[in-house]
């Protein structure tokens, strides 16, 4: 008898939940309909291609197709882990991305706080527009701008600056000491405008009453930025940094491939995992090996995001990503 009552109770609760879900769908069908296109795009372009992970564990035979090709297990990963310059590639990938994450937070946040203090909003909009322009430029265009400055025979640096100083021209595409700084500068230059606008929008959402109360208490603008703006921005800064850490094993392919003009002398300071995989694919033509390297990048990125988010969640749950 007791079991029968329990079963009836479970059935009743289940029917209530189903009825509740159905009622929620009927109430919000217009909003759910708006979500359908985005959901379809995510499924088609983000989730269905994930079945391609199997390529990383197969030796692809184009005659047999992906599913008919033989399994090779972890052998494709030996292509990456057995490469003699793997340490250099990992050093470049991690080192550059760490600098990109740090500078990609410090510089835009600083500029956003400074722009938020401008009284003339028209001038502020002009600054924002000018800062956003590099974000829309292709790396191919940027590579030729850099070439116009650094070309050995016709570059502005050699023909105007060094020649004017009476110094011999320098082959900048063979000077490895310059390029780490140039790569970091170009990345920051291209991305800081977009990030600044993101943080500026976050600052605009801060309650103005906080600044008014601080001004009444005699707080200076510097103190307001330190004790109000920065704490209020901390959530979005941390989230952006977590997302950046998730991409730490990937690199901006256009920056590392196009800008150095494929100069072999620069490989020790410009070769990252993404460019290494592309060059290897061009030489070997083995998509299984390339897929294995891409799968390795994805797994490391996922693990880092989960670990970083877990650390943030332990410190302050309100600032975590999920």
N, C-alpha and C positions, 0 to 999 in steps of 0.2 A: 504493500500500500504506500509506504513511504517513498519507494523508488518511483512508483507511478506518479506521485505528487511532484517529485523532483523533475521527472521528465516533462510533465505538463508545464511546470514553471519555466524550464529551459526553453521549451517550445514557444511559450508566451513571450519570453524576453527576446527570443530570436525574431519572432514576427513583429514585435514592437520596433526592433532595430531596423528591420527591412522596411517597415512602414515609415519610420523616421527618415531613412535615406531616400525613399521614394518621394516623400513630402518635400524634403530639401531640394531634390532635383526639380520638382514641379515649381517650387518657389523661385529657384535661381536658374532656370533653363536658359534665359537670355545671356547671363554671364558665362555659363558653361559653354554655350554656343560660341562665344567670343574666344574661348580658350582652345577650341578644337583646331584652328589652323596652326597655332604655335605648337600644340601637342603633336600634330601630324609631322610638322617639320622636324621636331626633336626626335621622333621615332625613326623617320626615314633617314635623316642625315647624321644622327648621333648614336642611336641604339642598334639599328639594323647593321651598320658597318662593323659593329663590334664582333660579329661572327667571323670577321676576317682575322681575328686573333689566331685562328688555327694555322694561318700561313706561317706564323713564327715557328711552328713545330713541324713543318713539312719541307721536303725538298720538291719544289714546284716543278712539275712536268707539264708544259703547256698542252701537250697532246692529250694528257689524262684529265686536265682540269684541277681545280683546287682540291675537291673532295676525293678525287681518284689518285692524287699524288701520294707517294709513300711518306709515312711518319718517320721523322729522324730524332724526335725527342728534343734534347737540349743542345744538340750539335750545332744548331745555327747560332747559339749564343757564344760558342767558342770563337766565332769571327770577331766579336767585340772584345771579349775578355782576354783573348789571346793576342790582341794587337799590341805590338811593342811600345807604341807611343800612347797607350791608354791613359797613363798617369798624366801626361801633358794635356790630353783632351779633357779629362775630368777636371784638372786644375783650371783650365780656361773656362769650361762650362760653369763650374761652381763659383769661381772667383769673379767672373764678370757679372753673373746674376746676383750675387750677394751685393756687389757695388750698385747694381741697377736698383735693387730693392731698397737699399738704404738711401741712396740719393734720390730715388723716385718718390720717397716719402718726405725727406727733409726739405728739399728745394721747393716742391709744389706747395707744401703746407706753409712754409715761410712766405712765399709769394702770395698765396691766397689770403693770409692774414694781413699782409701789407695792402693788397688791393681792397680788402673789406674796409679799410680805414679811409679810402678816398671819398671825399665829399662829393666831387663831381662824377656822377654816374656815367655821363657820356664818355669822359676820359677813361673810366674803368672799362667800359665796353670796348673802346678802341684797343686798350692793352690786351684784353682777352682775345680779341679777334687776331691781333698780331701774333700772340703766343700760340694760337691754334693753327696757324698756317703751316708750320713744319710737320704737324701731324698728318696733313693730307698729301705730303710729298712722297713720291715713290722712292725707294732706296736706289733704284737705277738712276734717277735724276740726281739724288744726293751723291752717288758715287762719281758722277761726272763733274759735279761741283768740286768735290774733293780733288779729283784728278786735275782740274783747272788750277788748283793751288799748288799741288805737289808734283806735277809732272816734271821729269828731269830736264827736258829740253825747253818746254814752253810754260811751265808752271809759274804762277805769280811769285811764289816764295823764292825760287831760284833766279828768275830773270829780273826781278825788281828788288826784293829785299836783300838777298845775299849778294847779288851783283853790286847793288848800291853801297853795301858795306865792304866791298872788296874781297869777299870770301868766295871760295870755290863752290860750285853747285853740288847739291847732295841728292843722291838717289833715295828719295824718301820711301819708295816701295821695297827697299832692302834694309831699312833701318827698323829693326824690331823694337827698339826702346821707345819710339814715338807712339806706336800703334795702340798699346793698351790704354793710354790716356786719350787718344783720338777716338777709339771705339766707345769708351765710357762717355766722353763729351757728346758724341753724335747721338747716342741713345737718349741721354738726358735732354739734349736740345730738341729731339723729335717728339718726346713724350711728355715733357713737363707742362706744356700748354693744356693738354687734355686733362691731366691729373690736377692741375691748378683749378680748372673750371669745376671739376668734381668736388674738390674741397671747398671751393668758394660757394657752391650751391649748399653744401652742408652748413657752412657758416651762416648763410642767409636764413637757414631754418632754426637757428638758435633764438630763443625768446629774447626780444629786445628789452624786456623788463629787467633782465639780469644785469645788462649793461647800465641801465638807468639807475638801478639801486646801487651798483658799484660806484657810479659817478657821484651820486649823492653822498656816499660814504667817503669820498675823496680819493678814489682809486685812479691812478693814471692809466693811459691807454696801454702802456706796457704791462701793467699789473692786470688789467682787464684781459689782455690776450693770454697772459700766463695762467691766470686762475679761473677764467671762464671759457675762452675760446679753445685752448689746448685740451682741457678735460672733456669738453663737449665733442671735440673732433676725434678723441681717442678711439671711439668705437669704429668709425669708418676707416681710420688709419690702420688699426689692427686687422680689420677684415681685408683691406687691400693688401696688407703684408702677408697674410695667410694665403691669399690667392696667388701672390707673387712667389711664395715658397713652393706652392704646388707646381709652378712652372719652372722651377729652378734647374731642372735637368733638360729643359728645352731652351732653344735660343732663337733670336730673330734671324731667320735664315738670310733675309735680304741684307742685313747689316754685316754679317760675317762672311757672306759669299760675294756680294756685288761690290761693296766698298773697297775691299783689298784687291780687287781686280784679279783674283785667282793667282796671285804671285806666290810661288813656292817658297820664297825666302821668308814670307810672313806666316807660314803655316804654324810655326812654334807658338805664336801669340794670337792667331786668329782661327785656328782649327778647333771646332767644338763638335759635340756629338752629331748635331743636325747636319753640318757640312761634311763631316766624315762619312756619315751614312749615305749622303747623296753622291759623294765622289766614289765611294765603294760600289754603289749601285751602277754608276756609269761604267766602271771598269769590269765588275764581275757579272752584272746583269742578274744577280740572284736576289729576287724579292723576298725570299725566305729569311736570308741573313739581315736584310734591311728591316723587315718587319720585326725580327727578334730585338733589334736595337730600339725600335720604336716602342715595343711592348715593355722593354726594360725601363725606358724613360717614363712611361705611363704608370707603371707599378711604383717606382720610386716617388714620383710626384704624388700619387694617391696616399702612400704611406706617410709622407712628410706632412701633407695637409691634415690627415687624421691625428698624427702625433702633435703637431703644432696647435691644432684646435683643442686637443685634449689638455695641453699645458695651459692654454689661455682659459679654458673652462674651469680648471682647478683654481686658478688665481681669481678670476672674475667671470662668472657664468654669463652675465649680461653682455659681455664683449665677445663671446664665442660666435663662430660662424654657424654652427648647428649643434 
